[in-house]
Amino acid sequence: MIRDLRVCFVGDSFVLGVGDPRCLGWVGRLAARTCADGQPLTTYNLGVRRQTSDDILARWRAECLLRLRDGNDLRVVMSFGVNDTTEENGRPRVTPERSAATLTRMLDQAAGQGWRVLVVGPPPVDDDAQNVRLASLDDAFARTCREAGVPYVAVQSSLRKSAVWTREVRTGDGAHPGSAGYDEITALITPRWRAWLTVT
């Protein structure tokens, strides 16, 4: 049987690739590398700017059901959290406890559909206080995925040490990198992505 691989990428503006002048983001880069490796695939980018985990929970399953009807290898990559930790009126838009609970619900829903899932953690931004909140959320997401037996790619710590990522975010809009920054995050995700794709 020919492998008909279809992957929905669910998340926020980082999934969408905002800020990348090449209009690829890390999702487009992963797809291009996978095809270059000899594995054709169909990708659906379901990233939406400014959305929190609450917003994504409300839409993601219905959107994926429309796209993961055919094919014999159906998968979902989830990535969100930066908007959850953004403060409005002196408090995060979504509490870390609710963010983690939402991820658990999404993983449970995906398991119910028989979809394999990979979760990519939230990247850092140009705000030290928010990065502290993001690091804590990153740890919570990692625990959630570990308990669910779902692979998790933590990018927070490595990107905070990356001069390229930091420079591009700072000279951009304070959150999103440019092309070189997306190259950096793609390099972090690629090994786990390739390993995940070998599990059938």
ZIPE-V731920 format. One record per residue. N is the residue number from 0. PSI is psi in degrees with one decimal (999 if undefined). OMEGA is omega in whole degrees, -180 to 180 (NA if undefined). Layout:
n=N psi=PSI omega=OMEGA
n=N psi=PSI omega=OMEGA
This chain:
n=0 psi=133.5 omega=177
n=1 psi=132.9 omega=-180
n=2 psi=119.1 omega=178
n=3 psi=90.2 omega=-174
n=4 psi=125.7 omega=179
n=5 psi=130.9 omega=-175
n=6 psi=127.3 omega=171
n=7 psi=131.0 omega=176
n=8 psi=112.4 omega=-172
n=9 psi=129.6 omega=178
n=10 psi=-142.8 omega=-170
n=11 psi=-153.7 omega=-175
n=12 psi=-24.9 omega=177
n=13 psi=-34.5 omega=173
n=14 psi=-41.1 omega=-179
n=15 psi=-28.2 omega=179
n=16 psi=27.7 omega=180
n=17 psi=135.3 omega=179
n=18 psi=-14.1 omega=-178
n=19 psi=114.3 omega=179
n=20 psi=-17.0 omega=177
n=21 psi=-6.0 omega=177
n=22 psi=35.9 omega=179
n=23 psi=-41.0 omega=-173
n=24 psi=-170.6 omega=179
n=25 psi=-24.9 omega=179
n=26 psi=-48.6 omega=179
n=27 psi=-36.3 omega=178
n=28 psi=-43.0 omega=177
n=29 psi=-44.1 omega=-179
n=30 psi=-43.3 omega=-180
n=31 psi=-41.2 omega=179
n=32 psi=-37.6 omega=-179
n=33 psi=-43.7 omega=177
n=34 psi=-37.7 omega=178
n=35 psi=-27.6 omega=176
n=36 psi=-5.8 omega=178
n=37 psi=8.7 omega=179
n=38 psi=101.3 omega=176
n=39 psi=148.9 omega=176
n=40 psi=160.2 omega=174
n=41 psi=125.4 omega=180
n=42 psi=146.0 omega=175
n=43 psi=116.4 omega=-180
n=44 psi=111.7 omega=-178
n=45 psi=37.9 omega=176
n=46 psi=139.8 omega=179
n=47 psi=128.9 omega=-178
n=48 psi=141.1 omega=173
n=49 psi=4.8 omega=-178
n=50 psi=140.0 omega=175
n=51 psi=177.1 omega=177
n=52 psi=-34.5 omega=177
n=53 psi=-46.4 omega=-179
n=54 psi=-42.5 omega=-177
n=55 psi=-39.6 omega=177
n=56 psi=-37.5 omega=-176
n=57 psi=-21.3 omega=-173
n=58 psi=-22.3 omega=-162
n=59 psi=-43.0 omega=-174
n=60 psi=-43.9 omega=179
n=61 psi=-40.0 omega=-180
n=62 psi=-38.8 omega=179
n=63 psi=-36.2 omega=179
n=64 psi=-35.3 omega=178
n=65 psi=-28.9 omega=-172
n=66 psi=-23.7 omega=-177
n=67 psi=46.2 omega=179
n=68 psi=-34.1 omega=-178
n=69 psi=-178.1 omega=-178
n=70 psi=163.4 omega=-179
n=71 psi=4.4 omega=176
n=72 psi=96.2 omega=-171
n=73 psi=125.7 omega=-171
n=74 psi=162.6 omega=179
n=75 psi=134.0 omega=170
n=76 psi=127.7 omega=-180
n=77 psi=139.5 omega=177
n=78 psi=120.3 omega=179
n=79 psi=176.1 omega=176
n=80 psi=-30.2 omega=-178
n=81 psi=-44.7 omega=180
n=82 psi=-29.0 omega=176
n=83 psi=-38.6 omega=-174
n=84 psi=-3.5 omega=177
n=85 psi=131.6 omega=-178
n=86 psi=135.5 omega=171
n=87 psi=130.3 omega=-177
n=88 psi=35.8 omega=174
n=89 psi=9.9 omega=179
n=90 psi=154.2 omega=177
n=91 psi=147.6 omega=-180
n=92 psi=-33.6 omega=177
n=93 psi=134.5 omega=179
n=94 psi=150.1 omega=180
n=95 psi=-33.4 omega=179
n=96 psi=-42.8 omega=180
n=97 psi=-37.1 omega=178
n=98 psi=-46.9 omega=180
n=99 psi=-39.6 omega=178
n=100 psi=-37.0 omega=178
n=101 psi=-42.7 omega=177
n=102 psi=-42.1 omega=178
n=103 psi=-44.2 omega=179
n=104 psi=-42.1 omega=-180
n=105 psi=-40.5 omega=178
n=106 psi=-39.3 omega=178
n=107 psi=-41.8 omega=179
n=108 psi=-40.7 omega=179
n=109 psi=-41.6 omega=178
n=110 psi=-36.8 omega=179
n=111 psi=-25.8 omega=177
n=112 psi=-7.6 omega=-177
n=113 psi=20.4 omega=-180
n=114 psi=130.0 omega=173
n=115 psi=143.1 omega=-175
n=116 psi=142.1 omega=169
n=117 psi=134.6 omega=179
n=118 psi=130.7 omega=177
n=119 psi=126.9 omega=-177
n=120 psi=164.8 omega=-180
n=121 psi=140.7 omega=178
n=122 psi=166.6 omega=178
n=123 psi=162.5 omega=178
n=124 psi=-177.0 omega=-180
n=125 psi=59.7 omega=180
n=126 psi=108.2 omega=-174
n=127 psi=-42.0 omega=-179
n=128 psi=-41.8 omega=178
n=129 psi=-34.3 omega=178
n=130 psi=-30.6 omega=174
n=131 psi=-43.7 omega=178
n=132 psi=-39.0 omega=180
n=133 psi=-38.8 omega=179
n=134 psi=-39.3 omega=178
n=135 psi=-42.0 omega=178
n=136 psi=-37.8 omega=177
n=137 psi=-44.6 omega=178
n=138 psi=-41.8 omega=180
n=139 psi=-41.6 omega=178
n=140 psi=-39.9 omega=179
n=141 psi=-42.3 omega=178
n=142 psi=-43.0 omega=180
n=143 psi=-45.2 omega=-179
n=144 psi=-38.6 omega=178
n=145 psi=-43.4 omega=179
n=146 psi=-30.9 omega=-179
n=147 psi=-6.2 omega=-177
n=148 psi=32.1 omega=-179
n=149 psi=133.2 omega=180
n=150 psi=141.2 omega=-177
n=151 psi=133.1 omega=178
n=152 psi=106.5 omega=177
n=153 psi=124.5 omega=-179
n=154 psi=-11.8 omega=-173
n=155 psi=-55.7 omega=-175
n=156 psi=-46.6 omega=-178
n=157 psi=-40.5 omega=-178
n=158 psi=-27.9 omega=176
n=159 psi=-25.5 omega=178
n=160 psi=-5.8 omega=-176
n=161 psi=117.4 omega=178
n=162 psi=-35.1 omega=-179
n=163 psi=-51.4 omega=-180
n=164 psi=-48.7 omega=-177
n=165 psi=-44.6 omega=-179
n=166 psi=-45.1 omega=-177
n=167 psi=-37.7 omega=177
n=168 psi=-43.0 omega=-177
n=169 psi=-38.6 omega=-180
n=170 psi=-8.1 omega=177
n=171 psi=-127.9 omega=-177
n=172 psi=8.2 omega=179
n=173 psi=-5.2 omega=-180
n=174 psi=-46.7 omega=-173
n=175 psi=141.5 omega=177
n=176 psi=179.8 omega=170
n=177 psi=-156.7 omega=-175
n=178 psi=-44.9 omega=-177
n=179 psi=-34.0 omega=177
n=180 psi=-39.4 omega=177
n=181 psi=-29.9 omega=172
n=182 psi=-39.8 omega=-178
n=183 psi=-48.7 omega=-178
n=184 psi=-33.8 omega=177
n=185 psi=-40.3 omega=179
n=186 psi=-34.0 omega=179
n=187 psi=-36.5 omega=-176
n=188 psi=-34.2 omega=-170
n=189 psi=-47.8 omega=-178
n=190 psi=-43.0 omega=179
n=191 psi=-37.4 omega=177
n=192 psi=-48.2 omega=-179
n=193 psi=-41.0 omega=178
n=194 psi=-40.3 omega=180
n=195 psi=-39.0 omega=-178
n=196 psi=-21.3 omega=179
n=197 psi=-16.4 omega=180
n=198 psi=116.1 omega=-178
n=199 psi=999 omega=NA
